[in-house]
Amino acid sequence: MKKTDTIAAVATAMSSSGIGIVRVSGEEAFDIIRRIFRKKNGRTLEQMESHRAYYGFIWDGEEKIDEVLVLIMKGPHSYTAEDTVEIDCHGGVLMVKKILETVLKYGARPAEPGEFTKRAFLNGRLDLSQAEAVIDVINAKNQYALKSSVSQLSGAVSERVRGMREKILYEIAFIESALDDPEHISLDGYGEKLNEKLEPLICEAEKLLQSADDGKIMTEGVKTVILGKPNAGKSSLMNVLLGEERAIVTDIAGTTRDILEEHIRLQGISLNIMDTAGIRETEDVVEKIGVDRAKQSAEDADLIIYVVDGSCPLDENDREIMKMIRNRKCVVLLNKTDLSQQVTAEELEAASGKTVVPVSAKEGTGIDLLEEEIKNLFYHGEINFNDEVYITNVRHKAALEETLESLNMVRESIESGMPEDFYSIDLMNAYEQLGTIIGEAVEDDLVNEIFSKFCMGK
């Protein structure tokens, strides 16, 4: 554990709440709390047992600041692996600021964003992938993202990466030893043996990379666009999904002229959803701009929800939309099933080539089927966080892609009959790329950039 100066920050949101927490970490944390904290009987904390809470008051000289609980955690058994104090005070914004100012006055300095977690990483308390999972837990927008982040925080990704690195390192060491001492260590037939050992490593890297698409959906959400002709029920669907009247709904075709964006959750999936202007030929200049924006949004979308008015026959506008959704992830909704139908689900499915879900946005029926269809579109089978690891970090994905490329190059070298030192070069690159995921082969600038994205008290 490195000796460091003492830092302090507010660890809770700066808003009125029942409790606010000021966190202090570093070699002078206990000295500072001794100077500003007195128990109810007026005595200071001379003997402090680790992982105990003490009740009393924060004082600035002769001024009593607040009634608090002080939590004592001696390093290395703390979040940062340093001596750490947490002051639980009343949660008013002014009060929390006053407590922090007092701590700073008596010897601490303001923590930088993410500095507590950065110290946990530098002191070996967490590896880099676990540290990054901390911010993912805080920013999780749905239950899948939260479960995945907690799994990574527990070391799920680290365990897989370390296992791969150990196997690669063994082969590197064997090659280097054989090249240094050929009289005692033979490389005869080694290429075939190494090729067999490469297969599970390549499969593991491919499996982790395949999970990255699901991981992206978990953390960032699905960019979703609702398309359809004017008056097909797009805005009504938007309101049903949101559970509130956000989009204007009228019987007048062309009411929606601009894009309305909202964030919703369906069955644990985050949708960044956009209601767009109805697709049709129009001479109205403003409406035409809205139609053009709708088409552009559809091109950029991860998912298209195409809403069809089942009470009207299909026309040229529908056929134009069906061309747009070809070869795209799309759910087709046969809307207005509460009215007399002019279009059947079978007819629409044959015309669009997509799965059709009958709904009534007005009555809110069929929405559960829509949710299930969206889930099936984006997740490959049932998700089980006890067994599966999902790559949710872009940096991790890039490192795994480099790893996979290097392992494949080793295999190509074996097939081409290249010398064994060529194997070692690519194996070493794979080893180092995996090391960047857990922070064992990473530049200081990257570490600083990662932790700068954290909140101040974390």
Residue pairs with C-beta under 8 A, 6 or more apart in sequence:
1 75
1 76
1 81
1 82
1 123
1 124
2 122
2 123
3 27
4 26
4 27
4 82
4 119
5 26
5 27
5 28
5 109
6 24
6 25
6 26
6 27
6 28
6 29
6 32
6 107
6 108
6 109
7 24
7 25
7 26
7 108
7 109
7 110
7 111
7 112
7 115
7 116
7 119
8 22
8 23
8 24
8 25
8 100
8 103
8 104
8 108
8 109
8 110
8 111
9 22
9 23
9 100
9 110
9 111
9 115
9 116
9 456
9 457
10 20
10 21
10 22
10 23
10 96
10 97
10 100
10 456
10 457
11 21
11 22
11 23
11 86
11 457
11 458
12 19
12 20
12 21
12 91
12 96
12 457
14 93
14 96
15 93
16 91
16 92
16 93
17 91
18 90
18 91
19 88
19 89
19 90
19 91
20 88
20 89
20 90
20 91
20 92
20 95
20 96
20 99
21 86
21 87
21 88
21 89
21 457
22 86
22 87
22 89
22 96
22 99
22 100
22 103
23 84
23 85
23 86
23 87
23 111
23 116
23 457
24 32
24 33
24 84
24 85
24 86
24 87
24 103
24 108
25 78
25 79
25 80
25 82
25 83
25 84
25 85
25 111
25 116
25 119
26 82
26 83
26 108
27 82
27 83
28 107
28 108
29 82
29 83
29 84
29 85
29 108
30 45
30 48
30 72
30 83
30 85
31 107
32 85
32 103
32 106
32 107
32 108
33 45
33 48
33 70
33 72
33 85
33 87
34 44
34 45
34 46
35 44
35 106
36 58
36 59
36 60
36 102
36 103
36 106
37 44
37 45
37 54
37 56
37 57
37 58
37 59
37 68
37 70
37 87
38 44
38 56
38 57
38 59
39 45
39 54
39 55
39 56
40 55
40 56
40 57
45 54
45 70
45 72
48 54
48 72
48 74
49 72
50 72
50 73
50 74
50 77
51 71
51 72
51 73
51 74
51 77
52 71
52 72
53 69
53 70
53 71
53 72
54 69
54 70
54 72
55 68
55 69
55 70
56 67
56 68
56 70
57 64
57 65
57 66
57 67
57 68
58 64
58 65
58 66
58 68
58 87
58 89
58 99
58 102
59 65
60 102
60 105
65 95
65 98
65 99
65 102
66 89
66 90
66 95
66 98
66 99
67 89
67 90
68 87
68 88
68 89
68 99
69 87
69 88
70 85
70 86
70 87
70 88
71 85
71 86
71 87
71 88
72 85
73 79
73 83
73 84
73 85
73 86
74 83
75 81
75 82
75 83
75 84
76 82
76 123
76 125
78 84
79 116
79 117
79 120
79 125
80 116
80 119
80 120
80 123
80 125
81 119
81 120
81 123
81 124
81 125
82 119
82 123
87 99
87 103
89 95
89 96
89 99
104 110
110 456
111 456
111 457
112 118
112 451
112 452
112 456
113 451
113 452
113 453
113 454
113 455
113 456
114 135
114 450
114 451
114 452
114 453
114 454
114 455
114 458
115 451
116 457
116 458
117 126
117 131
117 134
117 135
117 451
117 454
117 458
118 131
118 447
118 451
118 454
119 125
120 126
120 131
121 127
121 128
121 131
121 439
121 447
121 451
126 134
127 155
127 158
127 438
127 439
127 440
128 436
128 437
128 438
128 439
128 442
128 447
128 450
129 152
129 157
129 158
129 161
129 393
129 396
129 437
129 438
129 439
130 152
130 153
130 154
130 155
130 158
131 439
131 450
131 451
132 152
132 393
132 395
132 450
133 149
133 150
133 152
133 153
133 157
134 153
134 454
134 458
135 453
135 454
135 455
135 458
136 145
136 148
136 149
136 152
136 219
136 392
136 393
137 146
137 149
137 150
137 153
138 455
138 458
139 219
140 146
140 149
140 219
141 219
141 221
141 263
141 265
141 270
142 218
142 221
142 265
142 268
142 269
142 270
143 268
144 218
144 268
144 269
144 383
145 218
145 219
145 270
145 392
147 385
148 215
148 218
148 219
148 385
148 390
148 392
149 392
151 385
151 389
151 390
152 158
152 389
152 392
156 389
157 389
157 391
157 396
157 437
157 438
158 437
158 438
160 204
160 208
160 389
161 434
161 437
161 438
162 438
164 201
164 204
164 205
164 403
164 434
165 431
165 434
165 435
167 197
167 201
168 201
168 427
168 430
168 431
168 434
169 431
171 194
171 197
171 423
171 427
172 424
172 427
172 428
172 431
174 185
174 190
175 187
175 190
175 420
175 421
175 423
175 424
175 427
176 424
177 185
178 185
178 186
178 187
178 190
178 420
179 187
179 420
179 421
179 424
187 420
190 420
191 414
191 417
191 420
191 423
192 414
194 410
194 414
194 423
195 411
195 414
198 407
198 410
198 411
201 407
202 404
202 407
202 408
202 411
205 400
205 403
205 404
205 407
206 404
208 389
208 391
208 400
209 391
209 397
209 400
209 401
209 404
210 380
211 388
211 389
211 390
211 391
212 390
212 391
212 392
212 396
212 397
212 400
214 378
214 379
214 380
214 383
214 390
215 390
215 391
215 392
215 393
215 397
216 392
217 269
217 270
217 302
217 378
217 379
218 270
218 390
218 392
219 392
220 270
221 263
221 269
221 270
221 271
221 272
222 269
222 270
222 271
222 272
222 302
222 303
222 374
222 378
223 272
223 274
223 300
223 301
223 302
223 303
224 271
224 272
224 273
224 274
224 301
224 302
224 303
224 304
224 305
225 273
225 274
225 276
225 294
225 297
225 298
225 301
225 303
225 304
225 305
226 234
226 237
226 238
226 273
226 274
226 275
226 276
226 304
226 305
226 307
227 234
227 276
227 279
227 294
227 298
227 304
227 305
227 306
227 307
227 321
227 324
227 325
228 234
228 278
228 279
228 306
228 307
228 308
228 309
228 321
228 335
229 278
229 279
229 280
229 308
229 309
229 315
229 317
229 318
229 321
230 253
230 254
230 255
230 277
230 278
230 279
230 280
231 251
231 252
231 253
231 254
231 255
231 278
231 309
232 278
232 307
232 308
232 309
232 335
233 307
233 309
233 335
233 336
233 361
233 362
234 247
234 256
234 275
234 276
234 278
234 307
235 247
235 248
235 249
235 255
235 256
235 260
235 275
236 247
236 249
236 335
236 361
236 362
237 305
237 307
237 333
237 335
237 359
237 361
238 246
238 247
238 260
238 262
238 273
238 275
239 245
239 246
239 247
239 249
239 361
240 361
240 364
240 367
241 264
241 266
241 271
241 273
241 367
242 262
242 264
246 260
246 262
247 256
247 260
247 275
248 255
248 256
249 255
253 278
253 280
254 277
254 278
254 280
254 282
254 284
254 287
256 275
256 276
256 277
256 278
256 290
257 277
257 286
257 287
257 289
257 290
258 277
258 290
258 293
259 274
259 275
259 276
259 277
259 290
259 293
259 294
259 297
260 274
260 275
261 272
261 273
261 274
262 273
262 274
262 275
263 270
263 271
263 272
263 273
264 270
264 271
264 273
265 271
266 370
266 371
266 374
266 375
267 371
267 372
267 374
267 375
268 375
269 374
269 375
269 378
271 303
271 374
274 297
274 301
276 290
276 293
276 294
276 297
276 298
277 287
277 290
277 291
277 293
277 294
278 291
278 294
279 291
279 294
279 295
279 317
279 320
279 321
280 291
280 317
281 317
282 288
282 291
295 324
298 304
298 324
298 325
298 328
301 328
302 329
303 329
303 330
303 331
303 374
303 377
303 378
304 324
304 325
304 328
304 329
304 330
304 331
305 330
305 331
305 333
305 370
306 321
306 322
306 325
306 330
306 331
306 332
306 333
306 352
306 354
307 333
307 335
307 361
308 314
308 318
308 332
308 333
308 334
308 335
308 343
308 348
309 335
309 336
310 334
310 335
310 336
310 337
310 339
310 341
310 342
310 343
310 358
311 336
311 339
311 340
311 341
311 342
312 342
312 343
313 342
313 343
314 343
314 347
314 348
314 351
318 351
319 351
322 351
322 352
325 332
325 352
325 354
326 353
329 377
329 378
330 352
330 354
331 354
331 355
331 357
331 370
331 373
331 374
331 377
332 348
332 349
332 352
332 354
332 355
332 356
332 357
333 356
333 357
333 358
333 359
333 366
333 370
334 343
334 345
334 348
334 356
334 357
334 358
334 359
335 359
335 360
335 361
336 360
336 361
336 362
337 358
337 359
337 360
337 365
337 366
338 360
338 362
338 363
338 365
345 356
345 358
348 356
349 355
349 356
355 373
357 366
357 369
357 370
357 373
358 366
358 369
359 365
359 366
359 367
359 369
359 370
360 366
383 390
391 397
391 400
395 436
395 437
395 450
396 437
399 433
399 434
399 436
399 437
400 433
400 434
400 437
402 429
402 430
402 433
403 430
403 433
403 434
406 426
406 427
406 429
406 430
406 433
407 426
407 427
407 430
409 426
410 423
410 426
410 427
410 430
413 422
413 423
413 426
414 423
432 441
433 441
435 441
435 442
436 442
436 446
439 447
